[in-house]
Amino acid sequence: MSKEPKVQEKGQVDAAYNFAVGKITLHEFKRNTPGYQRKWKHLKFLKYDPYLWQQFLLKLPVHLRLKALLDAEAISLPQLKNNMGISNAGEYINQEYPVYKIVPETLYKLAILFDVPMHYVLAPNNRFRQEEFVEYVIVAEDKELDYVISWSLEKAYYRIIEGFMVDNSTKVFPFIKDNVAYVRVDKNVGFSRFEIFLTSHICPNIDQLKLLNNKFKGLVDSIYIVDSLFRHFPKLSIIVRNNDSRSDSLKNHLEYLKSQARSERIYPFKQINEN
């Protein structure tokens, strides 16, 4: 995945940047983004800088924020419906000033899919008491670790993103203090991303990393500590191959991880002289 936009995308990326830093208004951003109602795939370049990405999102009205989150992930509404069972996301992307007496379940699912706290998918006029992972508590499935790992290792023919609450009462994740671990799995063709939120700020030790590799049948390509966007703690991101070789999509994702300022590979262990 190239960090540099194509020539035809550069003007759109510049407009997004200028809007994020307050140099232009929303009206000017739309005017400088020809065909802005089409896919905003160029926003993937803004995600390289988490701070700019956050500022960009917070300046958007919520319906356009949902569109930006969806397009930056290169996920379509039909893919949401057919692959992830979210059939009515388009209703919320098209509601400019939504007010809810009860927050729709779809928005909780979208928060998990986009990997953002709940208030990012709600309009400011909706009163909502923010709690960490409330979106997981309400809509994520309670599953044993073995089930989630088995599901993660199943071959994917298209992209699927799911959130789980894994029973941690027996300390299957000894580095998580709570009795539940919040897990997000992003299954792609060629590899899966198995992400554990490190709410206790404790990282696994070397022996625990080796045990994790064993649980994934030795298919762990690498493990990173990555920034948990818009939250106050990192994630453990376990990159799992679906066979013994690296796919092109996996190679692209690893290049993306290497480019991130707040990501660090912790497994396999680096040699002293490794660049």
Disulfide bonds with the S-S distance in Angstrom:
none
